Amino acid sequence: MTMASRKRKNTQDVEEEEPVTKIKKNLTKTEKTKKSKKGASGFQKKDNASKKKPNWTEFKKKKKELRKTRKEQKCSVFDLTEKSKKLWERVRRNDCPAEQRQKLTAEIHKLLKNNLQKVVYSHDLSRVVQWLLKIGTPDIRAEVIEELTPHMPVMLQSKYACFCVNRMLKYGSHDSRKAIVRSLHGHVVKLASHSVAAPILENIYSTWTSAVEKSQLRLEFYGDMYKQDKEQDIHCLDDIFKKTPAMRDATLSAVKANMSRILDKKLTNSSLFQTVLCEYLKHCSKEDREEVLQQIQNSILDFKSSKDGAHVAVMCIWHSSNKVKKQITKSLKGHMVEVATSEYGHLILLALFDTVDDTVLLKKTLMPELLGDLLSIASNEYGRKVILYLVAHRDPMYFHPAEVEMLKNGATLSNSKKDEGVRTSELLDSVSDPLLESITGDTSSWISNSSIGMVTLAVLKSGKGRHLLKCYEAIADYVTDVTKRIEESGKEYLPVEHSGIHMLLKKLIHHDKERNGPEHETFSFVLASRLTESILESWIPYNRGCFLLVALLESTIDSAVIETRNKVELLENTIKEQKFVGAQILLKKIDHKSDKKDEHKMVGVDRS
């Protein structure tokens, strides 16, 4: 056998034995693993039994001590703060006597004096400082404010110290407030663009500053040169442009940069920012204005709280595309009553009514909220303007000429394509019938208040159809109900004797001559048809009751005049018994043989 053949044979033998060996080795490993697991589980049980439960009380105690040690290392006045907090816990209790409270307050101030600027930024010590300002003596307050005033810009940016600033303003003296405002010079733009400081700065600006101080704070938005150098003769951008015309572009560029810092952080709910922005929009280029308006179109609600803010919002509506106007309209959904009753925010709605072509969108989005709470809106001074703008569009009887002129000029700037008369008519149709139904359902509330009665009169003048006739009937029924009484200023009045209702009824009777349609649909006819002998007997003893009958006799509605005359003539003797002017004029009206010259003499007599 050759060497080569032997090698081949040995190799085959090895290959045949190898699988058997591998199996034996694997079996051996499996057995060892089982034994080891069994042994391990057995030892684990013994170890678990030998282990003790951890002492959590001891662990928490050590953790507390460690935390205290770290605070001591970090804070150089740790002991003083701990003592002051313990004293404060006694002071803030309701059962702490007044004398002891004063004594403890003085002791706390003594501990923290000259270290207030170190502790005021922590959440617990800032509360202690607030209590010092609230219940401390005037001397303690003055010392605390004097010590903290130089650190005012930093405190305003602190999450906890900013509350101390509000306390300093509330409880400080007039001079200390002036010092606080002066300490902000040079930091106004930075604070206005800080999320924590911006609301406090707005409170300072709107509540605690004079007109001169307001202008000084605004100056810093006009450029870095005005941060510390406050020129007394400059109050707005117009003053800068008059004094230094060459600085116009540089100033506008600085204002835009400062505005952008605030707009980027969406801190637009500030009257300081809104005033500067309003000035800027009046002087900047068309491209810059469009850029700024595009940034604020999604936050229109933030601009309803100030006069300048409302003008900015109105300008945004005037210069926006129809698509943006729809977005603004939708953003007001859910806030209609809030905006309508706002002193300045209601102008936003008036601008929308003037410029939005899609009246269907207005009806679906805004009108349901407006019509859902009509009486409360009509009870508000500014809510009444919203209703009046819909039913008596720009009527000088209800709106100031300057306001009408502003809205009219603004509407011409809009890209609206729909005819103004068509838009006004469509909006009126959407609110007229619901308003008339509301008056019919709650007549007393709509006519017994003089201010709301003005809105009622406008609604009735613009109304039409069966809803108007039902409303006339409801008012006539209320006025002729002799059991009704109106309480005002501690007195009770018959409806016909009430000054506001009397004026409303006279104006409705006078308006009948302008109404086209059958006589039976006029208020004069409806009221005259309700008159009975008992009603006339209750009216005649009152001066205003007689003058209302005179108004019916002077009406242009023939059927109402004839019916009133026939009923009043039956009570001629009762009228003669009355001595006031209204009864004398009424008597002359029903006396066919009276001298016309005497009647003309009475025309100039006050009939109210």
C-alpha positions as a printed Julia matrix, in Angstrom:
608×3 Matrix{Float64}:
    0.0     0.0    0.0
    1.45    3.27  -0.99
    1.8     6.29   1.23
   -0.87    8.19  -0.71
   -3.44    5.43  -0.24
   -2.73    5.22   3.49
   -3.3     8.95   3.91
   -6.61    8.73   2.06
   -7.76    5.86   4.33
   -6.82    7.67   7.53
   -8.69   10.76   6.33
  -11.84    8.71   5.65
  -11.67    7.15   9.15
  -11.41   10.57  10.73
  -14.37   11.86   8.72
  -16.45    8.86   9.8
  -15.61    9.29  13.52
  -16.06   13.05  13.59
  -19.89   13.24  13.6
  -20.08   10.73  16.45
  -17.62   12.71  18.5
  -19.53   15.96  17.88
  -22.79   14.41  19.06
  -21.16   13.14  22.27
  -19.62   16.53  22.95
  -22.96   18.32  22.37
  -24.71   15.89  24.73
  -22.07   16.5   27.34
  -22.5    20.3   27.02
  -26.28   20.02  27.35
  -26.02   17.98  30.51
  -23.49   20.38  32.0
  -25.76   23.33  31.16
  -28.73   21.7   32.88
  -26.65   20.93  35.95
  -25.28   24.44  36.07
  -28.78   25.94  35.74
  -30.08   23.69  38.45
  -27.21   24.58  40.67
  -27.55   28.27  39.9
  -31.26   28.3   40.74
  -30.53   26.59  43.96
  -27.91   29.15  44.95
  -30.22   32.02  43.84
  -32.89   30.91  46.26
  -30.38   30.86  49.06
  -29.07   34.35  48.06
  -32.62   35.83  47.95
  -33.33   34.42  51.33
  -30.13   35.86  52.72
  -30.74   39.38  51.22
  -32.4    42.07  53.4
  -35.06   44.64  52.32
  -33.61   48.15  51.56
  -34.16   50.86  54.17
  -35.98   53.5   52.13
  -36.25   55.94  55.01
  -32.49   55.94  55.4
  -32.04   56.27  51.65
  -34.34   59.33  51.45
  -32.62   60.89  54.43
  -29.2    60.54  52.81
  -30.57   61.93  49.54
  -32.03   64.95  51.33
  -28.74   65.59  53.11
  -26.88   65.36  49.83
  -29.25   67.84  48.22
  -28.82   70.2   51.16
  -25.04   69.93  50.95
  -25.1    70.79  47.27
  -27.3    73.84  47.93
  -24.95   75.02  50.65
  -22.03   74.76  48.25
  -23.93   76.52  45.5
  -25.58   79.31  47.55
  -23.43   81.54  49.73
  -26.44   82.69  51.8
  -28.04   79.29  52.28
  -28.39   79.61  56.06
  -30.05   82.99  55.78
  -32.54   81.75  53.2
  -33.45   78.72  55.32
  -34.1    80.93  58.36
  -36.16   83.4   56.31
  -38.3    80.6   54.84
  -39.06   79.24  58.31
  -40.1    82.7   59.45
  -42.18   83.19  56.31
  -44.11   79.99  57.04
  -45.21   81.56  60.3
  -46.02   84.91  58.72
  -48.26   83.53  55.97
  -50.55   81.68  58.4
  -53.99   83.2   58.99
  -53.69   82.8   62.75
  -50.54   84.93  62.93
  -51.31   88.11  64.97
  -50.78   91.46  63.26
  -48.09   92.66  65.67
  -46.14   89.42  65.43
  -46.48   89.49  61.64
  -44.93   92.95  61.5
  -42.1    91.86  63.74
  -41.38   88.71  61.72
  -41.53   90.64  58.44
  -38.91   93.07  59.71
  -36.76   90.13  60.79
  -37.04   88.49  57.36
  -36.03   91.73  55.68
  -33.07   92.05  58.03
  -31.89   88.55  57.07
  -32.22   89.08  53.32
  -31.12   92.7   53.12
  -28.3    93.3   50.61
  -28.79   89.73  49.31
  -32.17   90.11  47.62
  -30.64   90.18  44.13
  -29.17   86.71  44.83
  -32.33   85.01  46.11
  -35.11   86.69  44.1
  -34.65   84.33  41.14
  -35.57   81.13  43.03
  -39.2    80.03  43.14
  -39.45   79.85  46.95
  -37.51   83.0   47.9
  -39.28   85.04  45.22
  -42.52   84.31  47.12
  -40.91   85.6   50.31
  -39.89   88.83  48.54
  -43.44   89.24  47.21
  -44.8    88.98  50.76
  -42.29   91.59  51.94
  -43.7    93.95  49.31
  -47.3    93.08  50.14
  -47.37   93.26  53.95
  -44.17   95.12  54.73
  -44.11   98.66  56.08
  -43.57  101.53  53.61
  -39.93  101.75  54.68
  -39.34   98.04  54.04
  -41.03   98.28  50.64
  -38.94  101.29  49.68
  -35.7    99.56  50.66
  -36.61   96.34  48.81
  -37.56   98.23  45.65
  -34.45  100.41  45.81
  -32.23   97.35  46.12
  -33.88   95.45  43.24
  -34.51   98.29  40.74
  -31.0    98.16  39.15
  -31.59   94.47  38.36
  -34.97   95.05  36.72
  -34.14   93.96  33.11
  -32.75   90.63  34.34
  -35.64   90.09  36.76
  -38.18   90.6   33.97
  -36.63   87.71  32.06
  -36.71   85.39  35.07
  -39.48   82.83  35.4
  -40.06   83.67  39.08
  -38.55   87.11  39.68
  -40.91   88.68  37.13
  -43.76   88.3   39.63
  -41.8    90.44  42.09
  -41.76   93.2   39.47
  -45.56   93.22  39.37
  -45.63   93.51  43.17
  -43.13   96.34  43.09
  -45.32   98.26  40.68
  -48.51   97.55  42.63
  -47.26   98.41  46.12
  -44.48  100.85  45.29
  -44.64  104.63  45.45
  -44.96  106.98  42.47
  -41.23  107.76  42.48
  -40.27  104.09  42.68
  -42.41  103.33  39.62
  -40.68  106.1   37.72
  -37.32  104.59  38.69
  -38.44  101.14  37.5
  -39.47  102.55  34.1
  -36.13  104.4   33.76
  -34.24  101.18  34.56
  -35.74   99.62  31.41
  -34.17  102.15  29.07
  -31.85  100.47  26.62
  -33.51   97.05  27.01
  -37.05   97.63  25.67
  -36.72   95.79  22.33
  -34.96   92.84  23.98
  -37.65   92.6   26.67
  -40.5    92.98  24.15
  -39.16   89.98  22.23
  -38.72   87.79  25.34
  -41.55   85.36  26.08
  -41.44   85.88  29.87
  -40.68   89.6   29.94
  -43.11   90.71  27.18
  -46.36   90.42  29.24
  -44.81   92.27  32.2
  -43.46   94.99  29.92
  -46.94   95.36  28.4
  -48.41   95.74  31.9
  -45.86   98.45  32.69
  -46.51  100.26  29.4
  -50.31  100.16  29.47
  -50.9   100.66  33.22
  -48.04  102.47  34.95
  -46.5   104.89  32.44
  -47.39  108.44  31.48
  -47.67  109.67  27.89
  -44.08  110.95  27.93
  -42.75  107.67  29.33
  -44.69  105.73  26.68
  -43.07  107.73  23.9
  -39.63  107.19  25.46
  -40.15  103.42  25.46
  -41.3   103.51  21.83
  -38.24  105.49  20.79
  -36.01  102.43  21.2
  -37.79  100.71  18.31
  -36.69  103.55  16.0
  -32.99  102.67  16.22
  -30.06  102.07  18.57
  -29.27  105.77  18.79
  -32.45  106.28  20.84
  -31.76  103.57  23.42
  -30.27  105.93  26.0
  -30.55  109.31  24.26
  -34.22  110.24  24.82
  -35.07  113.37  22.84
  -37.98  115.23  24.41
  -39.3   116.62  21.11
  -39.62  113.22  19.39
  -42.75  111.2   20.13
  -43.39  109.3   16.9
  -41.99  108.54  13.45
  -43.47  111.74  12.0
  -41.34  113.82  14.39
  -38.17  112.0   13.29
  -38.95  112.47   9.59
  -39.63  116.18  10.09
  -36.47  116.73  12.1
  -34.1   114.54  10.05
  -35.6   113.64   6.64
  -32.33  111.98   5.59
  -32.79  109.36   8.33
  -36.1   108.12   6.95
  -34.86  104.95   5.23
  -32.47  104.02   8.03
  -35.16  104.53  10.67
  -37.73  102.45   8.79
  -35.14   99.7    8.32
  -34.41   99.68  12.07
  -38.11   99.56  12.93
  -38.65   96.66  10.52
  -35.76   94.69  12.05
  -37.1    95.23  15.58
  -40.63   94.33  14.49
  -39.38   91.12  12.89
  -37.84   89.96  16.19
  -41.23   90.17  17.85
  -43.21   88.78  14.92
  -40.93   85.76  14.67
  -41.75   84.86  18.28
  -45.47   85.66  17.81
  -45.53   88.1   20.75
  -48.01   90.39  19.0
  -50.46   90.83  21.9
  -48.84   94.06  23.11
  -50.16   97.6   22.75
  -46.55   98.9   22.68
  -45.72   96.7   19.69
  -49.06   97.43  18.0
  -48.61  101.2   18.28
  -45.15  101.08  16.69
  -46.39   98.67  14.01
  -49.32  100.95  13.16
  -46.93  103.89  12.7
  -44.62  101.78  10.56
  -47.39  100.6    8.23
  -48.4   104.19   7.54
  -44.91  105.12   6.28
  -43.35  101.96   4.86
  -43.33  100.88   1.21
  -46.04   98.73  -0.32
  -43.74   95.68  -0.47
  -42.76   95.98   3.21
  -46.38   96.46   4.22
  -47.47   93.32   2.37
  -44.63   91.36   3.99
  -45.62   92.44   7.5
  -49.35   91.96   6.94
  -48.69   88.45   5.71
  -47.02   87.65   9.04
  -49.93   88.89  11.17
  -52.89   87.58   9.15
  -53.1    84.43  11.3
  -53.1    86.33  14.6
  -55.77   88.99  14.01
  -57.42   88.26  17.37
  -54.33   89.6   19.17
  -54.99   93.05  17.7
  -58.53   93.61  19.01
  -57.55   95.0   22.43
  -56.01   98.36  21.46
  -56.94  101.22  19.16
  -53.76  101.03  17.09
  -53.97   97.23  17.02
  -57.5    97.37  15.61
  -56.31   99.79  12.89
  -53.51   97.36  12.0
  -56.05   94.52  11.72
  -58.35   96.68   9.59
  -55.45   97.61   7.28
  -54.63   93.93   6.96
  -58.21   93.26   5.83
  -58.23   96.16   3.39
  -55.02   95.15   1.64
  -55.47   91.36   1.72
  -56.57   89.08  -1.07
  -59.97   87.37  -1.01
  -58.27   84.14   0.07
  -56.67   85.82   3.08
  -59.97   87.5    4.0
  -61.6    84.08   4.11
  -58.85   82.85   6.43
  -59.36   85.85   8.71
  -63.12   85.28   8.72
  -62.66   81.63   9.69
  -60.17   82.57  12.43
  -62.9    84.65  14.11
  -65.22   81.67  14.38
  -65.92   80.98  18.04
  -64.88   84.52  19.04
  -67.66   86.54  17.39
  -69.31   87.81  20.58
  -65.92   88.59  22.15
  -64.84   90.65  19.13
  -68.24   92.31  18.59
  -68.35   93.62  22.18
  -64.71   94.8   22.16
  -64.09   98.55  22.3
  -61.79   98.47  19.28
  -62.22   94.91  17.99
  -65.7    95.59  16.59
  -64.03   97.64  13.82
  -62.56   94.39  12.48
  -66.08   93.08  11.85
  -67.19   96.32  10.2
  -64.21   96.13   7.83
  -65.07   92.52   6.98
  -68.71   93.46   6.27
  -67.42   96.15   3.86
  -64.86   94.1    1.91
  -65.69   90.37   1.9
  -67.45   89.45  -1.33
  -68.35   85.95  -0.15
  -71.39   86.89   1.94
  -72.4    83.22   2.09
  -69.2    82.54   4.06
  -70.03   85.39   6.45
  -73.54   84.02   6.95
  -72.28   80.51   7.71
  -69.24   81.44   9.79
  -70.04   84.58  11.78
  -73.78   85.2   11.7
  -74.87   82.12  13.72
  -72.86   83.34  16.73
  -74.1    86.9   16.3
  -77.72   85.85  16.0
  -77.44   83.33  18.81
  -76.98   86.0   21.49
  -78.57   89.12  20.01
  -79.86   90.72  23.21
  -76.53   90.59  25.05
  -74.75   92.05  22.01
  -77.37   94.8   21.71
  -76.89   95.54  25.42
  -73.22   96.32  24.79
  -72.16   99.76  23.61
  -69.93   98.38  20.85
  -72.05   95.34  20.04
  -74.86   97.74  19.11
  -72.61   99.26  16.44
  -72.15   95.86  14.8
  -75.92   95.31  14.56
  -76.53   98.87  13.42
  -73.88   98.56  10.7
  -75.8    95.6    9.29
  -79.29   97.14   9.43
  -78.44  100.85   8.95
  -75.2   100.82   6.97
  -73.13  103.98   7.72
  -76.2   105.95   8.77
  -74.89  109.25  10.25
  -77.66  109.05  12.84
  -75.78  106.17  14.5
  -72.12  106.56  13.4
  -69.61  109.37  13.81
  -68.68  111.05  10.5
  -64.95  110.42  11.07
  -65.59  106.72  11.6
  -67.77  106.53   8.5
  -65.13  108.35   6.45
  -62.38  105.98   7.6
  -64.4   102.87   6.73
  -65.48  104.32   3.4
  -61.91  105.2    2.37
  -60.66  101.81   3.5
  -63.28  100.0    1.45
  -62.02  101.76  -1.7
  -58.53  100.3   -1.07
  -59.9    96.76  -1.08
  -59.87   94.52  -4.15
  -63.56   93.76  -3.64
  -65.53   93.32  -6.85
  -69.11   93.0   -5.57
  -71.29   96.11  -5.64
  -71.58   97.73  -2.22
  -75.38   97.93  -2.36
  -75.71   94.24  -3.23
  -73.38   93.19  -0.39
  -75.22   95.4    2.12
  -78.61   94.05   1.02
  -77.46   90.41   1.27
  -76.11   90.92   4.8
  -79.29   92.74   5.85
  -81.46   89.88   4.57
  -79.46   87.41   6.67
  -80.08   89.25   9.97
  -83.37   91.13   9.52
  -85.87   88.32  10.16
  -83.97   86.82  13.16
  -83.78   90.3   14.72
  -87.5    90.88  14.21
  -88.28   87.48  15.71
  -86.14   88.29  18.75
  -87.98   91.61  19.26
  -91.33   89.85  18.92
  -90.37   87.2   21.45
  -88.97   89.57  24.1
  -90.53   92.96  23.39
  -90.02   94.38  26.86
  -86.22   93.95  26.8
  -85.89   95.43  23.31
  -87.92   98.61  23.87
  -87.81   99.39  27.62
  -84.09  100.3   27.52
  -83.39  103.56  25.69
  -80.02  102.45  24.27
  -81.36   99.13  22.98
  -84.47  100.95  21.75
  -82.24  102.84  19.29
  -81.2    99.5   17.76
  -84.84   98.32  17.78
  -85.89  101.4   15.83
  -83.19  100.81  13.18
  -84.21   97.14  12.86
  -87.89   98.08  12.42
  -87.07  100.74   9.84
  -85.13   98.25   7.71
  -87.5    95.3    8.24
  -90.23   94.05   5.91
  -92.76   91.29   5.38
  -94.83   89.27   7.82
  -92.09   89.26  10.49
  -92.25   93.07  10.63
  -96.06   93.02  10.96
  -95.83   90.52  13.84
  -93.26   92.75  15.49
  -95.57   95.79  15.16
  -98.38   93.81  16.74
  -96.17   92.67  19.65
  -95.05   96.25  20.37
  -98.62   97.58  20.12
  -99.87   94.86  22.48
  -97.14   95.66  24.98
  -97.76   99.42  24.92
 -101.54   99.09  25.24
 -101.35   96.63  28.15
 -102.42   98.78  31.12
 -101.05   96.21  33.6
  -97.43   96.56  32.39
  -94.99   98.65  34.43
  -91.36   99.62  33.83
  -89.04  100.21  36.78
  -86.32  102.79  36.32
  -84.38  104.81  38.91
  -86.64  103.57  41.69
  -89.84  104.65  39.92
  -92.54  102.79  38.01
  -93.83  103.97  34.64
  -96.55  102.97  32.24
  -94.97  101.96  28.9
  -96.5   104.97  27.18
  -95.11  107.27  29.89
  -91.53  105.98  29.58
  -89.34  108.49  27.72
  -87.44  105.93  25.62
  -90.55  104.03  24.53
  -92.41  107.3   23.85
  -89.64  108.47  21.51
  -89.49  105.06  19.78
  -93.25  105.05  19.13
  -93.28  108.6   17.77
  -90.42  107.84  15.36
  -92.15  104.65  14.16
  -95.36  106.59  13.47
  -93.39  109.29  11.65
  -91.56  106.65   9.57
  -94.85  105.21   8.24
  -95.01  107.86   5.52
  -91.74  106.49   4.04
  -92.96  102.9    3.97
  -94.43  101.6    0.73
  -97.26   99.11   1.03
 -100.82   98.71   2.3
 -101.96  100.9    5.19
 -102.79   97.92   7.36
  -99.07   97.0    7.45
  -98.04  100.3    9.06
  -97.4   100.74  12.75
  -99.85  103.65  12.96
 -102.73  101.46  11.8
 -101.73   98.54  14.09
 -101.53  100.81  17.15
 -104.74  102.69  16.37
 -106.63   99.43  15.93
 -105.59   98.34  19.45
 -106.95  101.47  21.17
 -109.97  101.0   23.4
 -111.81  103.3   25.77
 -110.06  101.86  28.83
 -106.63  102.22  27.2
 -107.35  105.84  26.22
 -108.54  106.63  29.75
 -105.22  105.33  31.11
 -103.18  107.35  28.56
 -104.9   110.73  28.72
 -103.85  111.58  32.32
 -100.21  111.56  31.11
  -98.61  114.28  29.02
  -96.66  111.78  26.87
  -99.81  109.68  26.37
 -101.62  112.72  24.91
  -98.68  113.59  22.66
  -98.65  110.01  21.31
 -102.31  110.4   20.35
 -101.45  113.72  18.7
  -98.76  111.89  16.67
 -101.37  109.39  15.49
 -103.72  112.21  14.49
 -100.87  113.87  12.54
  -99.99  110.6   10.81
 -100.17  110.28   7.04
 -102.07  106.99   7.37
 -105.69  108.06   6.83
 -107.25  104.94   8.33
 -105.21  105.38  11.53
 -106.15  109.09  11.76
 -109.89  108.44  11.31
 -109.97  105.57  13.81
 -107.98  107.5   16.42
 -110.15  110.62  16.03
 -113.4   108.7   16.4
 -112.21  107.02  19.6
 -110.63  110.12  21.19
 -113.65  112.36  20.54
 -115.69  110.19  22.9
 -113.41  111.24  25.78
 -113.38  114.97  25.05
 -114.63  115.88  28.54
 -111.85  113.83  30.15
 -109.27  115.64  28.02
 -110.65  119.05  29.06
 -110.02  118.16  32.72
 -106.24  117.85  32.09
 -104.13  121.0   32.46
 -100.84  120.03  30.76
  -99.78  121.06  27.26
 -100.24  117.67  25.61
 -103.95  117.56  26.55
 -104.51  121.11  25.23
 -102.95  120.25  21.84
 -104.92  117.0   21.65
 -108.13  118.89  22.37
 -107.41  121.34  19.56
 -106.71  118.44  17.17
 -110.16  116.94  17.71
 -111.97  120.3   17.76
 -113.01  120.91  14.12
 -113.99  124.51  14.84
 -110.69  125.52  16.52
 -108.7   128.4   15.12
 -105.71  127.2   13.02
 -103.67  130.18  14.18
 -103.78  128.99  17.79
 -102.71  125.55  16.65
  -99.63  126.94  14.89
  -98.59  128.75  18.08
  -98.33  125.43  19.88
  -96.08  123.84  17.26
  -92.89  125.12  18.88
  -93.81  123.73  22.31
  -91.6   120.89  23.58
  -93.67  117.69  23.24
  -91.35  115.34  25.1
